[in-house]
Amino acid sequence: MAIYGYMRVSSKDQNEARQRAAMEAFGVAAERLYLDRQSGGDFNRPAYRRLMRRLKAGDVLAVKSIDRLGRNYSEIIEQWRLITQRKGAAIVVLDMPLLDTRRGKDLTGMLIADIVLQLLSYVAQMEREFIRQRQAEGIAEAKRNGVRFGPPRKARGAEYERCLRLWQAGRLSARAAGRRLNIAHTTFLRWAREPGSYM
């Protein structure tokens, strides 16, 4: 029997120290710890896939909390069943003692674990959806307040003003203006049509 630990952080600048400390306290050896630095939206993660290849019947997989395993309700349930039923390994969720498949092998214990798992998986997915909604609302509010996203605007310079006057007078095409300015003609047209561009 081997004890493995799985850790996940959503981005490269997040720190997994709390998860690592919990794994060490549980007795997971450093060489049996697996870490992914990416979203929990699906299970297509390199460290998780390597872990699944190593995990065998009788092994134990520890995760600090159910949302570290993932945030997609149906996929968490599917992976849980893959690990516990098809592989025959045990799962221990360190922050939730009820989710320890080493114990409660009787029907009542399994029912309680299944109900708790489904509830927590649902909460993890709802939290993910709330985060997405809050991000969208925040971006929309920022745009309403004039915050620009994306790369900084290209400086237009004096040559643009000359091209704009010639284009407005019908003496220069948008394509020719774009070539002179080393930009796409569609960019020139967008600039020309912005408020304040007409002299």
Rosetta constraint file for C-alpha pairs under 8 A:
AtomPair CA 1 CA 58 HARMONIC 5.44 0.50
AtomPair CA 1 CA 59 HARMONIC 4.78 0.50
AtomPair CA 1 CA 60 HARMONIC 7.36 0.50
AtomPair CA 2 CA 58 HARMONIC 7.69 0.50
AtomPair CA 2 CA 59 HARMONIC 4.85 0.50
AtomPair CA 2 CA 60 HARMONIC 6.30 0.50
AtomPair CA 3 CA 27 HARMONIC 7.70 0.50
AtomPair CA 3 CA 28 HARMONIC 5.83 0.50
AtomPair CA 3 CA 29 HARMONIC 7.79 0.50
AtomPair CA 3 CA 32 HARMONIC 7.21 0.50
AtomPair CA 3 CA 59 HARMONIC 5.90 0.50
AtomPair CA 3 CA 60 HARMONIC 4.72 0.50
AtomPair CA 3 CA 61 HARMONIC 6.02 0.50
AtomPair CA 3 CA 62 HARMONIC 7.43 0.50
AtomPair CA 4 CA 28 HARMONIC 5.97 0.50
AtomPair CA 4 CA 29 HARMONIC 7.69 0.50
AtomPair CA 4 CA 32 HARMONIC 5.05 0.50
AtomPair CA 4 CA 33 HARMONIC 5.99 0.50
AtomPair CA 4 CA 34 HARMONIC 7.82 0.50
AtomPair CA 4 CA 55 HARMONIC 7.99 0.50
AtomPair CA 4 CA 59 HARMONIC 7.60 0.50
AtomPair CA 4 CA 60 HARMONIC 6.08 0.50
AtomPair CA 4 CA 61 HARMONIC 4.84 0.50
AtomPair CA 4 CA 62 HARMONIC 6.15 0.50
AtomPair CA 5 CA 23 HARMONIC 6.27 0.50
AtomPair CA 5 CA 28 HARMONIC 6.17 0.50
AtomPair CA 5 CA 32 HARMONIC 6.35 0.50
AtomPair CA 5 CA 33 HARMONIC 4.74 0.50
AtomPair CA 5 CA 34 HARMONIC 6.16 0.50
AtomPair CA 5 CA 61 HARMONIC 5.61 0.50
AtomPair CA 5 CA 62 HARMONIC 4.69 0.50
AtomPair CA 5 CA 63 HARMONIC 6.00 0.50
AtomPair CA 6 CA 33 HARMONIC 5.98 0.50
AtomPair CA 6 CA 34 HARMONIC 4.89 0.50
AtomPair CA 6 CA 35 HARMONIC 6.07 0.50
AtomPair CA 6 CA 48 HARMONIC 7.37 0.50
AtomPair CA 6 CA 51 HARMONIC 8.00 0.50
AtomPair CA 6 CA 61 HARMONIC 7.17 0.50
AtomPair CA 6 CA 62 HARMONIC 6.32 0.50
AtomPair CA 6 CA 63 HARMONIC 5.41 0.50
AtomPair CA 6 CA 68 HARMONIC 7.95 0.50
AtomPair CA 6 CA 69 HARMONIC 7.44 0.50
AtomPair CA 7 CA 16 HARMONIC 7.20 0.50
AtomPair CA 7 CA 19 HARMONIC 6.37 0.50
AtomPair CA 7 CA 20 HARMONIC 7.44 0.50
AtomPair CA 7 CA 33 HARMONIC 7.46 0.50
AtomPair CA 7 CA 34 HARMONIC 6.04 0.50
AtomPair CA 7 CA 35 HARMONIC 4.71 0.50
AtomPair CA 7 CA 36 HARMONIC 6.53 0.50
AtomPair CA 7 CA 63 HARMONIC 6.52 0.50
AtomPair CA 7 CA 64 HARMONIC 7.45 0.50
AtomPair CA 7 CA 68 HARMONIC 6.30 0.50
AtomPair CA 7 CA 69 HARMONIC 7.55 0.50
AtomPair CA 8 CA 16 HARMONIC 7.32 0.50
AtomPair CA 8 CA 35 HARMONIC 5.52 0.50
AtomPair CA 8 CA 36 HARMONIC 4.84 0.50
AtomPair CA 8 CA 37 HARMONIC 5.82 0.50
AtomPair CA 8 CA 38 HARMONIC 7.05 0.50
AtomPair CA 8 CA 40 HARMONIC 7.76 0.50
AtomPair CA 8 CA 68 HARMONIC 5.34 0.50
AtomPair CA 8 CA 69 HARMONIC 7.14 0.50
AtomPair CA 9 CA 14 HARMONIC 6.10 0.50
AtomPair CA 9 CA 15 HARMONIC 7.12 0.50
AtomPair CA 9 CA 16 HARMONIC 6.42 0.50
AtomPair CA 9 CA 35 HARMONIC 7.89 0.50
AtomPair CA 9 CA 36 HARMONIC 6.51 0.50
AtomPair CA 9 CA 37 HARMONIC 4.93 0.50
AtomPair CA 9 CA 38 HARMONIC 6.12 0.50
AtomPair CA 9 CA 39 HARMONIC 7.31 0.50
AtomPair CA 9 CA 68 HARMONIC 7.34 0.50
AtomPair CA 10 CA 14 HARMONIC 6.98 0.50
AtomPair CA 10 CA 37 HARMONIC 5.57 0.50
AtomPair CA 10 CA 38 HARMONIC 4.48 0.50
AtomPair CA 10 CA 39 HARMONIC 4.64 0.50
AtomPair CA 10 CA 40 HARMONIC 6.96 0.50
AtomPair CA 11 CA 37 HARMONIC 5.41 0.50
AtomPair CA 11 CA 38 HARMONIC 5.47 0.50
AtomPair CA 11 CA 39 HARMONIC 7.21 0.50
AtomPair CA 12 CA 37 HARMONIC 5.75 0.50
AtomPair CA 12 CA 38 HARMONIC 7.57 0.50
AtomPair CA 16 CA 20 HARMONIC 6.13 0.50
AtomPair CA 17 CA 21 HARMONIC 6.08 0.50
AtomPair CA 18 CA 22 HARMONIC 6.26 0.50
AtomPair CA 19 CA 23 HARMONIC 6.24 0.50
AtomPair CA 19 CA 64 HARMONIC 5.93 0.50
AtomPair CA 20 CA 24 HARMONIC 6.21 0.50
AtomPair CA 21 CA 25 HARMONIC 6.17 0.50
AtomPair CA 22 CA 26 HARMONIC 6.24 0.50
AtomPair CA 22 CA 64 HARMONIC 6.76 0.50
AtomPair CA 22 CA 94 HARMONIC 7.64 0.50
AtomPair CA 23 CA 27 HARMONIC 6.35 0.50
AtomPair CA 23 CA 28 HARMONIC 5.44 0.50
AtomPair CA 23 CA 62 HARMONIC 7.25 0.50
AtomPair CA 23 CA 63 HARMONIC 7.72 0.50
AtomPair CA 23 CA 64 HARMONIC 7.41 0.50
AtomPair CA 24 CA 28 HARMONIC 5.27 0.50
AtomPair CA 24 CA 29 HARMONIC 6.84 0.50
AtomPair CA 24 CA 30 HARMONIC 7.72 0.50
AtomPair CA 28 CA 32 HARMONIC 6.49 0.50
AtomPair CA 28 CA 33 HARMONIC 6.93 0.50
AtomPair CA 29 CA 33 HARMONIC 6.82 0.50
AtomPair CA 34 CA 47 HARMONIC 5.64 0.50
AtomPair CA 34 CA 48 HARMONIC 6.93 0.50
AtomPair CA 34 CA 51 HARMONIC 6.82 0.50
AtomPair CA 35 CA 47 HARMONIC 5.92 0.50
AtomPair CA 35 CA 48 HARMONIC 7.63 0.50
AtomPair CA 36 CA 45 HARMONIC 6.65 0.50
AtomPair CA 36 CA 46 HARMONIC 7.07 0.50
AtomPair CA 36 CA 47 HARMONIC 5.65 0.50
AtomPair CA 36 CA 48 HARMONIC 7.11 0.50
AtomPair CA 38 CA 45 HARMONIC 7.61 0.50
AtomPair CA 40 CA 67 HARMONIC 7.56 0.50
AtomPair CA 40 CA 68 HARMONIC 7.23 0.50
AtomPair CA 40 CA 69 HARMONIC 7.13 0.50
AtomPair CA 40 CA 70 HARMONIC 4.35 0.50
AtomPair CA 40 CA 71 HARMONIC 5.13 0.50
AtomPair CA 40 CA 72 HARMONIC 7.18 0.50
AtomPair CA 41 CA 70 HARMONIC 6.38 0.50
AtomPair CA 41 CA 71 HARMONIC 5.49 0.50
AtomPair CA 41 CA 72 HARMONIC 5.56 0.50
AtomPair CA 42 CA 70 HARMONIC 6.80 0.50
AtomPair CA 42 CA 71 HARMONIC 7.52 0.50
AtomPair CA 42 CA 72 HARMONIC 6.48 0.50
AtomPair CA 42 CA 75 HARMONIC 7.02 0.50
AtomPair CA 43 CA 48 HARMONIC 7.17 0.50
AtomPair CA 43 CA 49 HARMONIC 7.92 0.50
AtomPair CA 43 CA 70 HARMONIC 7.23 0.50
AtomPair CA 43 CA 75 HARMONIC 7.53 0.50
AtomPair CA 44 CA 48 HARMONIC 7.64 0.50
AtomPair CA 44 CA 49 HARMONIC 7.17 0.50
AtomPair CA 45 CA 49 HARMONIC 6.14 0.50
AtomPair CA 46 CA 50 HARMONIC 6.31 0.50
AtomPair CA 47 CA 51 HARMONIC 6.14 0.50
AtomPair CA 48 CA 52 HARMONIC 6.21 0.50
AtomPair CA 49 CA 53 HARMONIC 6.45 0.50
AtomPair CA 50 CA 54 HARMONIC 6.59 0.50
AtomPair CA 51 CA 55 HARMONIC 6.13 0.50
AtomPair CA 55 CA 59 HARMONIC 6.35 0.50
AtomPair CA 55 CA 87 HARMONIC 7.50 0.50
AtomPair CA 55 CA 89 HARMONIC 7.18 0.50
AtomPair CA 56 CA 87 HARMONIC 6.02 0.50
AtomPair CA 56 CA 88 HARMONIC 7.02 0.50
AtomPair CA 56 CA 89 HARMONIC 6.20 0.50
AtomPair CA 57 CA 87 HARMONIC 5.43 0.50
AtomPair CA 57 CA 88 HARMONIC 4.35 0.50
AtomPair CA 57 CA 89 HARMONIC 4.75 0.50
AtomPair CA 58 CA 88 HARMONIC 6.17 0.50
AtomPair CA 58 CA 89 HARMONIC 4.92 0.50
AtomPair CA 58 CA 90 HARMONIC 6.86 0.50
AtomPair CA 59 CA 88 HARMONIC 7.90 0.50
AtomPair CA 59 CA 89 HARMONIC 4.90 0.50
AtomPair CA 59 CA 90 HARMONIC 6.28 0.50
AtomPair CA 60 CA 89 HARMONIC 5.73 0.50
AtomPair CA 60 CA 90 HARMONIC 4.67 0.50
AtomPair CA 60 CA 91 HARMONIC 5.75 0.50
AtomPair CA 60 CA 92 HARMONIC 7.23 0.50
AtomPair CA 61 CA 89 HARMONIC 7.32 0.50
AtomPair CA 61 CA 90 HARMONIC 6.12 0.50
AtomPair CA 61 CA 91 HARMONIC 4.81 0.50
AtomPair CA 61 CA 92 HARMONIC 6.20 0.50
AtomPair CA 62 CA 91 HARMONIC 5.87 0.50
AtomPair CA 62 CA 92 HARMONIC 4.77 0.50
AtomPair CA 62 CA 93 HARMONIC 5.95 0.50
AtomPair CA 62 CA 94 HARMONIC 6.85 0.50
AtomPair CA 63 CA 68 HARMONIC 6.71 0.50
AtomPair CA 63 CA 69 HARMONIC 6.70 0.50
AtomPair CA 63 CA 91 HARMONIC 7.79 0.50
AtomPair CA 63 CA 92 HARMONIC 6.45 0.50
AtomPair CA 63 CA 93 HARMONIC 5.10 0.50
AtomPair CA 63 CA 94 HARMONIC 6.19 0.50
AtomPair CA 64 CA 68 HARMONIC 6.75 0.50
AtomPair CA 64 CA 93 HARMONIC 5.62 0.50
AtomPair CA 64 CA 94 HARMONIC 4.79 0.50
AtomPair CA 64 CA 95 HARMONIC 5.80 0.50
AtomPair CA 65 CA 69 HARMONIC 7.17 0.50
AtomPair CA 65 CA 93 HARMONIC 5.52 0.50
AtomPair CA 65 CA 94 HARMONIC 6.29 0.50
AtomPair CA 65 CA 95 HARMONIC 5.45 0.50
AtomPair CA 65 CA 96 HARMONIC 7.13 0.50
AtomPair CA 66 CA 70 HARMONIC 6.78 0.50
AtomPair CA 66 CA 93 HARMONIC 6.50 0.50
AtomPair CA 66 CA 120 HARMONIC 6.90 0.50
AtomPair CA 66 CA 121 HARMONIC 6.94 0.50
AtomPair CA 66 CA 124 HARMONIC 7.52 0.50
AtomPair CA 67 CA 71 HARMONIC 5.50 0.50
AtomPair CA 67 CA 121 HARMONIC 7.46 0.50
AtomPair CA 67 CA 124 HARMONIC 5.61 0.50
AtomPair CA 69 CA 76 HARMONIC 7.22 0.50
AtomPair CA 70 CA 75 HARMONIC 7.83 0.50
AtomPair CA 70 CA 76 HARMONIC 6.15 0.50
AtomPair CA 70 CA 124 HARMONIC 7.68 0.50
AtomPair CA 71 CA 76 HARMONIC 7.24 0.50
AtomPair CA 71 CA 121 HARMONIC 6.96 0.50
AtomPair CA 71 CA 124 HARMONIC 5.01 0.50
AtomPair CA 71 CA 125 HARMONIC 4.79 0.50
AtomPair CA 71 CA 128 HARMONIC 6.39 0.50
AtomPair CA 72 CA 76 HARMONIC 6.04 0.50
AtomPair CA 72 CA 121 HARMONIC 7.21 0.50
AtomPair CA 72 CA 122 HARMONIC 7.99 0.50
AtomPair CA 72 CA 124 HARMONIC 7.19 0.50
AtomPair CA 72 CA 125 HARMONIC 5.15 0.50
AtomPair CA 73 CA 77 HARMONIC 6.48 0.50
AtomPair CA 73 CA 118 HARMONIC 7.70 0.50
AtomPair CA 73 CA 121 HARMONIC 4.86 0.50
AtomPair CA 73 CA 122 HARMONIC 5.31 0.50
AtomPair CA 73 CA 124 HARMONIC 7.10 0.50
AtomPair CA 73 CA 125 HARMONIC 5.47 0.50
AtomPair CA 74 CA 78 HARMONIC 6.20 0.50
AtomPair CA 74 CA 121 HARMONIC 7.93 0.50
AtomPair CA 75 CA 79 HARMONIC 6.03 0.50
AtomPair CA 76 CA 80 HARMONIC 5.99 0.50
AtomPair CA 76 CA 121 HARMONIC 6.50 0.50
AtomPair CA 77 CA 81 HARMONIC 6.29 0.50
AtomPair CA 77 CA 117 HARMONIC 7.62 0.50
AtomPair CA 77 CA 118 HARMONIC 7.10 0.50
AtomPair CA 77 CA 121 HARMONIC 7.39 0.50
AtomPair CA 78 CA 82 HARMONIC 6.18 0.50
AtomPair CA 79 CA 83 HARMONIC 6.12 0.50
AtomPair CA 80 CA 84 HARMONIC 6.08 0.50
AtomPair CA 80 CA 91 HARMONIC 7.91 0.50
AtomPair CA 81 CA 85 HARMONIC 5.26 0.50
AtomPair CA 81 CA 86 HARMONIC 6.90 0.50
AtomPair CA 82 CA 86 HARMONIC 4.97 0.50
AtomPair CA 82 CA 87 HARMONIC 6.20 0.50
AtomPair CA 83 CA 87 HARMONIC 4.99 0.50
AtomPair CA 83 CA 88 HARMONIC 6.27 0.50
AtomPair CA 83 CA 89 HARMONIC 5.64 0.50
AtomPair CA 83 CA 90 HARMONIC 7.13 0.50
AtomPair CA 83 CA 91 HARMONIC 7.66 0.50
AtomPair CA 84 CA 88 HARMONIC 4.88 0.50
AtomPair CA 84 CA 89 HARMONIC 5.06 0.50
AtomPair CA 84 CA 90 HARMONIC 5.62 0.50
AtomPair CA 84 CA 91 HARMONIC 7.08 0.50
AtomPair CA 84 CA 101 HARMONIC 7.74 0.50
AtomPair CA 85 CA 89 HARMONIC 7.56 0.50
AtomPair CA 90 CA 100 HARMONIC 7.45 0.50
AtomPair CA 90 CA 101 HARMONIC 5.34 0.50
AtomPair CA 90 CA 102 HARMONIC 5.80 0.50
AtomPair CA 91 CA 99 HARMONIC 7.43 0.50
AtomPair CA 91 CA 100 HARMONIC 5.85 0.50
AtomPair CA 91 CA 101 HARMONIC 5.55 0.50
AtomPair CA 91 CA 102 HARMONIC 7.31 0.50
AtomPair CA 92 CA 97 HARMONIC 7.57 0.50
AtomPair CA 92 CA 99 HARMONIC 6.00 0.50
AtomPair CA 92 CA 100 HARMONIC 4.33 0.50
AtomPair CA 92 CA 101 HARMONIC 6.46 0.50
AtomPair CA 92 CA 102 HARMONIC 7.59 0.50
AtomPair CA 93 CA 97 HARMONIC 6.60 0.50
AtomPair CA 93 CA 99 HARMONIC 5.53 0.50
AtomPair CA 93 CA 100 HARMONIC 6.24 0.50
AtomPair CA 96 CA 100 HARMONIC 7.87 0.50
AtomPair CA 98 CA 112 HARMONIC 7.63 0.50
AtomPair CA 98 CA 113 HARMONIC 6.05 0.50
AtomPair CA 98 CA 116 HARMONIC 7.40 0.50
AtomPair CA 99 CA 113 HARMONIC 5.50 0.50
AtomPair CA 99 CA 116 HARMONIC 7.24 0.50
AtomPair CA 99 CA 117 HARMONIC 6.97 0.50
AtomPair CA 100 CA 113 HARMONIC 7.66 0.50
AtomPair CA 101 CA 105 HARMONIC 7.13 0.50
AtomPair CA 101 CA 110 HARMONIC 7.83 0.50
AtomPair CA 101 CA 113 HARMONIC 7.59 0.50
AtomPair CA 103 CA 109 HARMONIC 7.52 0.50
AtomPair CA 104 CA 108 HARMONIC 7.31 0.50
AtomPair CA 104 CA 109 HARMONIC 4.07 0.50
AtomPair CA 104 CA 110 HARMONIC 6.14 0.50
AtomPair CA 105 CA 109 HARMONIC 5.91 0.50
AtomPair CA 105 CA 110 HARMONIC 5.99 0.50
AtomPair CA 106 CA 110 HARMONIC 6.20 0.50
AtomPair CA 107 CA 111 HARMONIC 6.08 0.50
AtomPair CA 108 CA 112 HARMONIC 6.19 0.50
AtomPair CA 109 CA 113 HARMONIC 6.18 0.50
AtomPair CA 110 CA 114 HARMONIC 6.02 0.50
AtomPair CA 111 CA 115 HARMONIC 6.18 0.50
AtomPair CA 112 CA 116 HARMONIC 6.16 0.50
AtomPair CA 113 CA 117 HARMONIC 5.94 0.50
AtomPair CA 114 CA 118 HARMONIC 6.14 0.50
AtomPair CA 115 CA 119 HARMONIC 6.20 0.50
AtomPair CA 116 CA 120 HARMONIC 6.07 0.50
AtomPair CA 117 CA 121 HARMONIC 5.93 0.50
AtomPair CA 118 CA 122 HARMONIC 6.07 0.50
AtomPair CA 119 CA 123 HARMONIC 6.25 0.50
AtomPair CA 120 CA 124 HARMONIC 6.11 0.50
AtomPair CA 121 CA 125 HARMONIC 6.31 0.50
AtomPair CA 122 CA 126 HARMONIC 6.16 0.50
AtomPair CA 123 CA 127 HARMONIC 6.06 0.50
AtomPair CA 124 CA 128 HARMONIC 6.34 0.50
AtomPair CA 125 CA 129 HARMONIC 6.28 0.50
AtomPair CA 126 CA 130 HARMONIC 6.09 0.50
AtomPair CA 127 CA 131 HARMONIC 6.14 0.50
AtomPair CA 128 CA 132 HARMONIC 6.38 0.50
AtomPair CA 129 CA 133 HARMONIC 6.17 0.50
AtomPair CA 130 CA 134 HARMONIC 6.03 0.50
AtomPair CA 131 CA 135 HARMONIC 6.11 0.50
AtomPair CA 132 CA 136 HARMONIC 6.20 0.50
AtomPair CA 133 CA 137 HARMONIC 6.15 0.50
AtomPair CA 134 CA 138 HARMONIC 5.98 0.50
AtomPair CA 135 CA 139 HARMONIC 6.11 0.50
AtomPair CA 136 CA 140 HARMONIC 6.12 0.50
AtomPair CA 137 CA 141 HARMONIC 6.11 0.50
AtomPair CA 138 CA 142 HARMONIC 6.08 0.50
AtomPair CA 139 CA 143 HARMONIC 6.16 0.50
AtomPair CA 140 CA 144 HARMONIC 6.26 0.50
AtomPair CA 141 CA 145 HARMONIC 6.32 0.50
AtomPair CA 142 CA 146 HARMONIC 6.42 0.50
AtomPair CA 142 CA 147 HARMONIC 5.21 0.50
AtomPair CA 142 CA 148 HARMONIC 7.95 0.50
AtomPair CA 143 CA 147 HARMONIC 5.04 0.50
AtomPair CA 143 CA 148 HARMONIC 6.51 0.50
AtomPair CA 156 CA 160 HARMONIC 5.50 0.50
AtomPair CA 156 CA 161 HARMONIC 7.83 0.50
AtomPair CA 157 CA 161 HARMONIC 7.03 0.50
AtomPair CA 158 CA 162 HARMONIC 6.57 0.50
AtomPair CA 159 CA 163 HARMONIC 6.21 0.50
AtomPair CA 159 CA 181 HARMONIC 7.19 0.50
AtomPair CA 160 CA 164 HARMONIC 5.95 0.50
AtomPair CA 160 CA 181 HARMONIC 6.82 0.50
AtomPair CA 161 CA 165 HARMONIC 6.29 0.50
AtomPair CA 162 CA 166 HARMONIC 6.31 0.50
AtomPair CA 163 CA 167 HARMONIC 5.99 0.50
AtomPair CA 163 CA 172 HARMONIC 7.21 0.50
AtomPair CA 163 CA 177 HARMONIC 5.75 0.50
AtomPair CA 164 CA 168 HARMONIC 6.04 0.50
AtomPair CA 164 CA 177 HARMONIC 7.89 0.50
AtomPair CA 164 CA 192 HARMONIC 6.79 0.50
AtomPair CA 165 CA 169 HARMONIC 6.17 0.50
AtomPair CA 165 CA 199 HARMONIC 7.81 0.50
AtomPair CA 166 CA 170 HARMONIC 6.25 0.50
AtomPair CA 166 CA 171 HARMONIC 5.12 0.50
AtomPair CA 166 CA 172 HARMONIC 5.34 0.50
AtomPair CA 167 CA 171 HARMONIC 5.73 0.50
AtomPair CA 167 CA 172 HARMONIC 4.61 0.50
AtomPair CA 167 CA 173 HARMONIC 5.98 0.50
AtomPair CA 167 CA 174 HARMONIC 6.80 0.50
AtomPair CA 167 CA 177 HARMONIC 7.58 0.50
AtomPair CA 172 CA 176 HARMONIC 6.41 0.50
AtomPair CA 172 CA 177 HARMONIC 6.62 0.50
AtomPair CA 173 CA 177 HARMONIC 6.20 0.50
AtomPair CA 174 CA 178 HARMONIC 6.06 0.50
AtomPair CA 174 CA 185 HARMONIC 5.36 0.50
AtomPair CA 174 CA 186 HARMONIC 7.80 0.50
AtomPair CA 174 CA 188 HARMONIC 6.63 0.50
AtomPair CA 174 CA 189 HARMONIC 6.59 0.50
AtomPair CA 175 CA 179 HARMONIC 6.27 0.50
AtomPair CA 175 CA 184 HARMONIC 7.53 0.50
AtomPair CA 175 CA 185 HARMONIC 4.80 0.50
AtomPair CA 176 CA 180 HARMONIC 6.26 0.50
AtomPair CA 176 CA 185 HARMONIC 7.71 0.50
AtomPair CA 177 CA 181 HARMONIC 6.20 0.50
AtomPair CA 177 CA 185 HARMONIC 6.93 0.50
AtomPair CA 177 CA 188 HARMONIC 7.10 0.50
AtomPair CA 178 CA 182 HARMONIC 5.75 0.50
AtomPair CA 178 CA 183 HARMONIC 4.88 0.50
AtomPair CA 178 CA 184 HARMONIC 5.28 0.50
AtomPair CA 178 CA 185 HARMONIC 4.47 0.50
AtomPair CA 178 CA 186 HARMONIC 7.95 0.50
AtomPair CA 178 CA 187 HARMONIC 7.62 0.50
AtomPair CA 178 CA 188 HARMONIC 5.90 0.50
AtomPair CA 179 CA 183 HARMONIC 6.34 0.50
AtomPair CA 179 CA 184 HARMONIC 7.38 0.50
AtomPair CA 179 CA 185 HARMONIC 7.53 0.50
AtomPair CA 183 CA 187 HARMONIC 6.53 0.50
AtomPair CA 183 CA 188 HARMONIC 7.04 0.50
AtomPair CA 184 CA 188 HARMONIC 6.62 0.50
AtomPair CA 185 CA 189 HARMONIC 6.23 0.50
AtomPair CA 186 CA 190 HARMONIC 6.11 0.50
AtomPair CA 187 CA 191 HARMONIC 6.15 0.50
AtomPair CA 188 CA 192 HARMONIC 6.04 0.50
AtomPair CA 189 CA 193 HARMONIC 6.11 0.50
AtomPair CA 190 CA 194 HARMONIC 6.35 0.50
AtomPair CA 191 CA 197 HARMONIC 7.12 0.50
AtomPair CA 192 CA 197 HARMONIC 5.44 0.50
AtomPair CA 192 CA 198 HARMONIC 7.12 0.50
AtomPair CA 193 CA 197 HARMONIC 6.46 0.50
AtomPair CA 193 CA 198 HARMONIC 7.70 0.50
